[in-house]
């Protein structure tokens, strides 16, 4: 098991957050998982279990339920080998500054995120996605698809981490879905990665995001891994100061 305190999350949320990752190669051990969570001594533990149907995680799930854990996400990681650069769309442009329209699209990308679904984290949802967007402006690239009247109707962010291209946020305005907007955004992001000499791209989504899963499949992405994501709280954070800065 991989166990660690998460400094970035702890600093952002204002309370201690940790993570436990159970690998599919780990032998099921309920008590080891319990000790790992309790040993973190954090307010909130993210617990990642292998999501394959035959992964033998029932004893781990029983421990998490006994600790009032909640299954909040079925995380899917997809990947693609980038081939020769396709013709990039001319109506997708690189955004240079954060605008209210771009910010609104970013929030739309997280409609089924665990940070939106989890009651105790919902107050942090918008500040968190705004921070991610700001990070992509600083460290990666933000692409938007423009409408005929010059308004952004689609958004994707892309960056490079550990030598691999990463698609971050993907969102399309509700009135412009099913018109090829998202696939055009992905082509632009992949073109940028190729110019950075990247040959691989990955993206993370939720299994329940059927539109996203279908999009990535159409664009040549294949499932690399599935995980169940559980949240285990040490105690209900009644202290309203946890949320006061938002």
Residue pairs with C-beta under 8 A, 6 or more apart in sequence:
1 20
1 21
1 22
1 23
1 26
1 32
1 33
1 36
2 19
2 20
2 21
2 23
3 18
3 19
3 20
3 21
3 36
3 39
3 40
4 18
4 19
5 16
5 17
5 18
5 40
5 42
6 17
6 18
6 19
6 46
9 17
10 16
10 17
10 42
12 124
12 128
12 131
13 44
13 121
13 124
13 242
14 241
14 242
14 245
15 42
15 43
15 44
15 237
15 242
16 40
16 41
16 42
16 43
16 44
17 42
17 43
17 44
17 45
17 46
18 40
18 42
18 44
18 45
18 46
19 45
19 46
19 47
19 48
20 33
20 36
20 37
20 40
20 45
20 46
20 47
20 48
21 48
22 33
22 47
22 48
22 49
22 50
22 57
22 60
23 50
24 50
24 52
24 55
28 56
28 57
28 58
28 59
28 60
29 59
30 59
30 60
30 62
30 63
31 63
33 47
33 60
33 63
33 64
34 63
34 67
37 45
37 47
37 67
37 232
42 234
43 233
43 234
43 235
43 237
44 120
44 231
44 232
44 233
44 234
45 231
45 232
45 234
46 229
46 230
46 231
47 60
47 64
47 69
47 229
47 230
47 231
47 232
48 75
48 227
48 228
48 229
48 230
49 55
49 57
49 60
49 61
49 227
49 228
49 230
50 57
50 226
50 227
50 228
51 74
51 75
51 76
51 207
51 225
51 226
51 227
51 228
52 226
57 228
61 71
61 228
64 71
64 230
64 232
67 232
68 232
68 233
69 230
69 231
69 232
70 118
70 230
70 231
70 232
71 228
71 229
71 230
72 114
72 117
72 118
72 229
72 230
72 231
73 113
73 114
73 117
73 206
73 228
73 229
74 206
74 207
74 208
74 226
74 227
74 228
74 229
75 204
75 205
75 206
75 207
75 226
75 227
75 228
75 229
76 204
76 205
76 206
76 207
76 213
76 223
76 225
76 226
77 202
77 203
77 204
77 223
77 224
77 225
77 226
77 227
78 202
78 203
78 204
78 205
78 216
78 221
78 222
78 223
78 224
79 200
79 201
79 202
79 203
79 221
79 222
79 224
80 190
80 200
80 201
80 202
80 219
80 220
80 221
80 222
81 199
81 200
82 165
82 190
82 193
82 194
82 198
82 199
82 200
82 201
85 190
85 191
85 194
86 187
86 190
86 191
88 187
88 188
88 191
89 145
89 184
89 187
89 188
91 145
91 146
91 184
92 143
92 144
92 145
92 146
92 154
92 184
92 185
92 187
92 188
93 143
93 144
93 146
94 141
94 142
94 143
95 102
95 137
95 142
95 143
95 144
95 152
95 155
97 137
98 130
98 133
98 134
98 137
99 152
101 151
101 152
102 133
102 142
102 144
102 152
102 155
103 130
103 133
105 144
105 152
105 154
105 155
105 169
105 171
105 172
105 173
106 129
106 130
106 132
106 133
106 155
106 169
106 171
107 125
107 126
107 129
108 171
108 172
108 173
108 174
109 129
109 155
109 169
109 170
109 171
110 116
110 125
110 129
110 169
112 206
112 208
112 209
113 125
113 206
114 121
114 206
114 229
114 231
115 121
115 122
115 124
115 125
115 128
115 129
116 122
116 125
118 231
120 233
120 236
120 237
121 231
123 243
123 246
124 243
124 246
126 246
127 246
129 169
132 157
132 168
132 169
133 142
133 157
133 169
136 142
136 157
136 158
136 159
136 168
136 169
139 159
140 157
140 158
140 159
140 160
140 166
140 168
141 157
141 158
141 159
141 189
141 192
142 155
142 156
142 157
143 155
143 156
143 157
143 158
143 185
143 188
143 189
143 192
144 152
144 153
144 154
144 155
144 185
145 152
145 153
145 154
145 155
145 172
145 181
145 184
145 185
146 152
146 153
147 153
147 176
153 172
153 173
153 175
153 176
153 181
154 171
154 172
154 173
154 176
154 181
154 182
154 184
154 185
155 169
155 170
155 171
155 172
155 185
156 167
156 168
156 169
156 170
156 171
156 182
156 185
156 186
156 188
156 189
157 167
157 168
157 169
157 189
158 165
158 166
158 167
158 168
158 189
158 192
158 193
158 201
159 165
159 166
159 168
160 166
160 193
160 196
160 198
163 198
164 198
164 200
164 201
164 202
165 189
165 190
165 193
165 196
165 198
165 200
165 201
165 202
166 201
166 202
166 203
167 186
167 189
167 201
167 202
167 203
170 182
170 185
170 186
170 203
170 212
170 215
172 181
172 182
172 185
173 181
177 211
182 215
183 215
183 218
183 219
186 215
186 219
189 201
190 201
193 201
201 221
202 224
203 216
203 221
205 212
205 213
205 216
206 212
207 213
207 226
